[in-house]
């Protein structure tokens, strides 16, 4: 494929908060337009968490090609850079096979890397990394964030005290490079590939989205989420690993340890999921310009609008 054709090759992104129906959009589009569904959810990359991360079922994965779902064990970390390299490779493979690559997910860091590239941050010395972790362990989230604010007010303001991983990352970047993480991000490199991109964004009303989240978590428990968390805990993993921070793991683990009744654990996990969805919606509003905006949960009644756009998009050659 020549450079011109590669730059004009279509790419579909389906984005939205958790439980909005974006996976169903991607599946329907893949079946109709001969596509490959490529995961952009930071938790669905882990094979240990099919139920709790609402990963596509084995039957769905068998219906159409799915990539980067359940790829890594919970013992590993998947950074945005690692995901971007894997996603770029899968997009190129789909193009080579004459299929439409369909990237679906709600992880803003991944989607931002896909469309805008990654910031060229220098490697962080191990000493600085160890210092950051030790300081956070000593101070706790609130006090650590206050210390970060002295060095990087923008990151400290944007991040909640409970987001340990990103707070530590922001602190170590400014300590190691003398520049803040937002400064680096504003100098993002170009993505690894070019594409003619269409973006479908689902942003349902909060009331209906929250109801869907609550119902889905109840269904997850019925489908075996407790057994999934029990198996994860049996691995004895570092609690700082990303898979251990998936929504619902902490709450269901507390129930399994006898620290919380099941109904309270479900309520707490549902609340955490709603808060996560709220952050996703905020990111989408500020960072994504949709080609098609859907302000409702996905249903078959929306297919004509979405598919009419996609047919036009795929038939229109790039410049």
Buried (B, 14 or more C-beta within 10 A) or exposed (E): EEEEEEBBBBBBBBBBBBBBBBBBBBBBBBEBBBBBBBBBBBBBBBBBBBBBBBBBEEEBBEBBBBBBBBBBEBEEEBBBEEBBBBBBBBBBBBBEEEBBBBBBBBBBBBBBBBBBBBBEBEEBEEEBBEBBBEBBEEEEBEEBBEBBEEBBEEBBEEBEBEBBBBBBBBBBBBBBBEBBBBBBBEEBEEBBBBBBBBBBBBBBEEEEBBBBBBEBBEEBBEBBBBEBBEEBBEBEBEEEBBBBBBBBBBBBBBBBEEEBEEEEBBBBBBBBBBEBBBBBBEBBEEEBEBBBEBEBBBEEEBBEEBBEBBEEBBEEEEE
